[in-house]
Amino acid sequence: MRPEFKLKELLTEKGLKLSTAESCTGGLVAARIVNVPGSSAYFMGGVVAYDNTVKMKVLNVSPETLLKYGAVSEQTAREMVIGVKKLLGTECAISTTGIAGPSGGTPEKPVGLTYIGVSVGDRIEVFRFIFEDKDPDEVARRNNRRRKAAKKAIKLLIQMLEGKL
């Protein structure tokens, strides 16, 4: 079963609503969710907060967090998930922030670094990944990293809903 269909099953069974806050995935998480017929019953919506101004003004990410830790950080992913839950009034949320590439990486924060936040109720977990890709085309590498992050985000929320995280 595709992860999005398993997510539908779990959210419907538990009567929970979901929202997303995405940066590096640019709406791919939300797109995967709405590909499932009937997703309007549990998916309230999402925010693509690509620019830090949107993270601050819409998702209420602290300017201090962005200054101290950067947009690609555990702290920012946590504040994004909290902000979107509050904004859209949901019990569950997913956030993504990362460096899709091909440029923008540093030794401390390499291309492919992604933080994924997942939340159910009061519980929030943030996970750190480095999504590698060897495609010779830089645009393909970028989009493959984004797709991997979106799929992983949904799988992590499923694991949390199932009590496996």
C-alpha positions in Angstrom: 0.0 0.0 0.0 1.3 3.4 -0.9 2.2 5.5 2.2 -0.4 8.2 1.4 -3.2 5.6 1.5 -2.0 4.2 4.8 -1.9 7.7 6.1 -5.5 8.2 5.0 -6.5 5.0 6.7 -4.9 6.0 10.0 -6.1 9.6 10.1 -9.6 8.6 9.2 -9.7 5.9 11.8 -8.4 8.2 14.5 -10.5 11.2 13.3 -7.5 13.5 13.1 -6.7 16.5 10.8 -3.4 17.1 9.1 -1.5 20.2 7.9 1.9 20.7 6.3 4.6 23.3 6.4 7.1 22.9 3.6 10.3 24.6 2.5 12.7 22.4 0.5 9.9 20.0 -0.7 8.0 23.0 -2.1 4.5 21.4 -1.7 5.4 17.8 -2.7 4.2 16.5 0.7 0.8 18.2 0.3 0.7 17.0 -3.4 1.2 13.4 -2.3 -1.5 13.7 0.3 -4.1 15.2 -2.0 -3.4 12.6 -4.7 -5.5 10.3 -2.5 -9.3 10.5 -3.2 -11.1 11.7 -0.1 -8.1 13.5 1.4 -10.3 16.6 1.9 -11.8 14.8 4.9 -8.6 15.0 6.9 -6.1 17.3 5.1 -6.8 21.0 6.0 -4.0 22.5 3.9 -0.4 23.5 3.8 2.0 26.4 3.6 5.0 26.5 1.3 7.3 28.7 3.3 10.3 28.9 1.0 11.4 32.4 2.1 12.3 33.1 5.7 9.8 36.0 5.8 7.0 33.5 5.2 8.4 31.2 7.9 8.3 34.2 10.3 5.1 36.0 9.3 2.9 33.0 8.5 4.3 30.1 10.6 5.5 32.2 13.5 9.1 30.9 13.3 11.2 33.1 15.6 13.6 35.5 13.9 16.1 34.6 16.7 15.8 30.9 15.7 16.5 31.7 12.1 19.5 33.9 13.0 21.0 31.5 15.5 20.4 28.1 13.9 19.4 28.9 10.3 16.4 28.0 8.1 17.8 24.5 7.8 17.8 23.3 11.4 16.0 21.1 13.8 14.8 24.2 15.7 13.2 25.7 12.5 11.6 22.4 11.6 10.1 22.2 15.1 8.8 25.8 15.0 7.3 25.2 11.5 5.3 22.2 12.6 4.1 24.0 15.7 3.2 27.1 13.6 1.2 25.2 10.9 -0.7 23.2 13.5 -1.8 26.4 15.2 -2.5 28.3 12.0 -4.7 25.5 10.5 -6.1 24.0 13.7 -4.9 20.5 13.2 -3.9 17.7 15.5 -1.1 16.4 13.1 1.5 18.2 11.0 4.5 17.6 8.9 7.3 20.1 8.3 10.3 20.0 5.9 13.3 22.2 5.6 16.5 21.4 3.8 19.1 22.0 1.1 17.9 20.4 -2.1 20.9 21.7 -4.2 22.7 21.7 -6.4 24.3 24.6 -4.6 23.8 26.1 -1.1 25.6 23.4 0.9 28.5 23.9 3.3 30.7 21.4 5.2 28.4 21.8 8.2 25.2 21.7 6.2 25.8 19.7 3.0 23.5 19.5 0.0 20.8 17.0 0.7 20.6 17.9 4.4 16.9 17.8 5.4 15.0 18.2 8.7 11.6 16.6 8.9 9.2 17.5 11.7 6.2 15.3 12.5 3.7 15.9 15.2 0.6 14.2 16.6 -1.1 15.9 19.5 1.5 17.4 21.8 4.2 15.2 20.6 6.8 16.6 18.2 9.8 14.8 16.7 12.3 16.2 14.3 14.6 13.9 12.2 17.8 14.8 10.4 18.6 13.2 7.0 21.1 13.6 4.2 19.4 12.5 1.0 22.1 11.5 -1.5 21.5 11.2 -5.2 23.9 10.3 -8.0 21.9 11.2 -11.1 24.2 13.0 -13.6 21.7 15.8 -14.1 21.7 18.4 -11.3 18.0 19.2 -11.7 17.1 15.5 -11.4 19.3 15.2 -8.3 17.5 18.2 -6.7 14.1 16.8 -7.5 15.0 13.3 -6.4 16.1 14.6 -3.0 12.8 16.6 -2.7 10.8 13.5 -3.6 12.7 11.3 -1.1 12.1 13.9 1.6 8.4 14.1 0.9 8.0 10.3 0.9 10.0 9.9 4.1 8.0 12.7 5.9 4.7 10.8 5.2 6.3 7.5 6.4 7.5 9.1 9.6 4.0 10.5 10.4 2.6 7.0 9.8 5.1 5.5 12.2 4.2 8.1 14.8 0.5 7.4 14.4 1.1 3.7 14.7 3.1 4.2 17.9 6.3 3.0 16.3 8.3 6.1 16.9 
